Amino acid sequence: MVKKALFFRAEGNSCNLESLMECCRGEQFEIEDRGHAPDHEAIKAVLPETPIVLFVPAIEEDCLGVKLAQDALESKLPRVIVLYASSMPSREYLCLAFREGVDDIVTLDADKETFAAKVTRAARILRARMETTETGGHLQQKIKSLQLLSEQLKCRDAKWQERLLALSSTATRLATGQLRLAENAPSLLIVATSNSQATSAAELACQLGFNPLVSHTAKEAMEQIEKHPPQVILTDGTLPDMDARTFAHDVRKALGNKPAIIIAWSSSPETEEVLLAPDTGIDDFVLKSTTSEGGGLLAAALLGGLR
């Protein structure tokens, strides 16, 4: 850890200030002698953006020493303020100084052992504040990460609630006879690059009661949509000639007021949030999978599209 000690001087400082600086060097501090103390508030412009121990003269006139300490402490950076004076200031001044955040005071008429003890204490306080700041930073990062995760989980939960309601609506219509898939098969357009994946999805759709058609490009799909507008569209997340978002936009434009449910079908779970953004026109997302669970999710998405 690089430790820095900054000194500001006042007129009439004792030569013992050099002894105090020497004690700081013995504690492995980098010393910066900034000369005459600046005016009130001007100190903020000359302080480095790093953790420091700041030695400020205890000027009782107009409480300038305390005001300089107040200005230095406005930064959120770890800082330790040590006032020094030729002799001990008045009790009133000391009370004000410690109340405003000054950490210690040292008189220049003290011996080297006292100087050493004061410098060691300042170094210990600075180290503790740096560790606390670092820990606090990690804690803030963890809090932000948890908040982000919480928001993501809320969004996912809301999406699953929406899927459940859609599937429940379809189930109710099936149970009450409002929806008769065997008599009036709903049209489904599958837009998939892979022949095997398209065939597998079409077979599942037939078992559910759909009348599926297959296209392998966005261009083919748009031609098919203009001829026979489907009720449900299952599209790859990325097509050879167009991405799913652009495709969905073109579909909505071509269909106009005709209703259709567009389901994005992808093997990349990280694309779900992007594809389901409000402005994409995509209604649902289903993850590609060869497992029975994947088939079940696809079946639920297709049936939920009949809501």
N, C-alpha and C positions, 0 to 999 in steps of 0.2 A: 504494500500500500504506500503510495507516494503521499507524504504529508507536507502541507504547505503552511507556513506561518507568515502572515503579513503584518508589518509594523508601520504605524503612522506616528509621526513625532509631533511634539508640541514644543514651543519655545521654552528654553530653560530646562530641558530634560537633563537629568544627571547622566554622567558618563557610564553609570551602572546599567544603562539600557543595553550597552554593548555586552555586558556580562549576561544579561537575560537572553540576548540573541545567541550567545555562545552556548548557553544551556539548551536552547532549541536545536542547535546544530548537533549537540551531543545526543539528542533524542531523535536524530535522523530526520529533522525537518528541513525542507527547502526554505530558505529565508528570502523574503523580499522586503526591502526597506523602501517604502513609498514616500518617505520624506514627510513634509508638513501635512498635517491632517486637513482634508478638504472641508469645504463648507457643508452645512446641513443639507442632506439629500444628494449632494454631489458625490458622496462616497459610493452610491449604487452604480455609478457609471464607470468606476475604476476598479471594482472588485471582479475577480475572475469567476467564470461559471464553473467552479470546482469546489469541493469541500475544503475548508480552510479553518485555521485558528487565527483569529484577528486580534491583534494587540492595539488597543486604542487608548490614548491618553485620557485620564479622568479629569476633564476640564469642568470645574464646578460653575464657572461663569456661564449663565444662561443654560446650564445643564447640557452643554454641547456634547460632552463625552457620551452621555446617555442617548442623546438624539442620534448620534452617529451609530451607536449600537442598534437602536430601533430600525434605522434605515437598512443596516446590514442584514438584520434578521427578517426582513420582508421576503427575502428569497426562500424558496422551499428546499434549497440545497443544504446539506449538513454544514453547519457553521458553529464555531465555539467563539464566544466573545470574552476576552480578558481585558479588563481595564487596568492601567498601571498609573501610578502617581509617585511623586517624590516622597510623599508621606500619606498616611491614611486620610482619606476625605472625611467629611462630616457624616454623622449617622444618617441624617436626612437624605443626603446624596446617595449613600450606600443602599438605603431602603428603596429608593426610587430605582436605582440601577438594577438591583436583583429582581424587583417586581417587573421590570420591563424586559427581563430575559438575559441579563448579563450573567455569565457563568462563574466568574471569579474576579478577584482583584489582587494585584501584587504591588507592593511598595518597593521602590528602587533602592531604599536604604536597607533592604533585607540582605541576608547572606546568601552564598551560592547554594547551600543546601535547601533553603526555602525556594529559591528560583527553580532548582531542579524538581522539587516536589510539585510546584505549580505547573511546570511544563509537562511533567508526567501525567498529572491529572487532566490537563487540557487534551493531551494525546489520547488518553483513555476515553474521555467524553466524545471526542471526534470519532474515534473508531466505533464506539457504541452507536452513535447516530448514523454513521455510514451503514453499519450492519442492519439497523432498524429500517433505514430507507430502502436498502436492497430487499430486505424481507417484505417490506410493505409493497414494493414494486412487484415482486413475485405474487404476492397476495392479490393485488389489483388485477394482474394478468389472469390469475386463476378465477377470480370473480367474473371478469369479462368473458372468459371462456365458458364458465358455467351459465352465465346469462345467455350467451349465444346458443349454447346447447339447449337450454330451456326453451328459447324461442323456436329453435328447429323442431324440438319435440312437440311443441304446441301446434306448429304448422302441420306436422305429420299426423298428429292426433285428429286435427280438424279435417284433414284429407281423408283419413280412414273413416271418420264419422260420415263424411259425404258419400264415400263409396258404400258404406253399410246402408245408408238411407236409400241410395239408388237401387241397390240389390233388393232391399226390402220392398221398394215400390214395385219392382218387376215381379217379385214373388207374390205379392198381393194380387196383382193383375192376373197372374197365372192361376192362382188359387180360386179367384172369383170368375174365371172364364173370360175376362175382358181381353186377355192375350192368349191366342190359340196358335202356337208355333207350328203345330202339325198341319193346320189348315191354311195359315197365311204366314209363310216363312219370311222373316225380316231380311232385308238385303244387307250384306256385309261386303265391304271392299277391303281386301288385304293387300297392302302395298309393302312388299318385302323384296330385298335384293336376293336373298338365298332361296333357291327353289325348294330345298328340303324344309326350311323353316316355314315357308309359305304353305307347303303341302300339309305339314303337321298342323298348322293353325286352321287350315281349311277343313281338315278331317274332324278336329275338335268342334269347329263351328257347325258342321253338318250334324254331329251328334246332339248338339244343343238345339237344333231346329232352325239354324240360319241357312240362307241361300248365299254362299260365299262366291265372290269373284276375286281373281288374283291379278295384280299388276306388279311389274318389277321396277318401274321407274315412275317418277312424278309425272312425266309427260304422258305415259300410258294411263296413269290413274286419272289425270285431268280429262282425258278424252272419254274415259269410261264414265266419269261423274257427269259430264255433259249429256251423255246418252241416257244413263240410268242413275239418277241421284240415289246414293245408298243411305240407309238409316244410321249405319255405324261404319266407321272407317278405322282400321287398325294399320298404323304406319310405322315403318322403321324409324328410329331416331335420326338416322342419316341415310339418305337415298343417293344413288349414283349421280343424279343431276340436281339435287336440291336437298337442303336440310329440312327437318320436320317442321320447324317454325315457319319458314317461308312457304312450305307446302300447305300448312294449315291456313295461313293467311290467304293464299290463292284459292283454296277450297271454299272458305267462307265468302270470298268475293264472288266466286262462280255460283254458289248455291243461293246467295241473296237471303231471302227470308225463309227458305226451306230448312227445316231443322235437321241436324246431323250431329252425332257424337263422334269426336275424334279422339282416338286412344293412341298414345305414343308407346312404342314397343322397343325396348332397348336392353342390351346386356350390360350397360354401364349405369349402376345405381346413382352415381354422382350427377348424372344428367337430369334426374327427376325434377330437382328444384328449378333448373333452367327451363326445361320443357313445359313445366306447369306454371310459369310466370303468367300473371293475369293478361298480358297483352299478346300472348302467343296464339290464342284461339284453341288450344289443346285442352280437352276436358279431363283426361285421365292418363295415368302412366302405369304400365305393367312391365315387370322385369322379365326378360327372356330367361328361361331355365328349362332344362330337360327333365327335371324331377317332377314327381307327382304334385308337389306343392306348387311348382311353377305352372303346371297345367291347371290346377285349381284356381290360381290367381287370374290366369288368362280367362278362364271360363266365367269367373265372377265379374271381371271387367267387361266382357262381352254382354253378359246378361244385364249387368247394371246399365249398359248403354241403351237398353230398351225402356228406360224409365220415362 
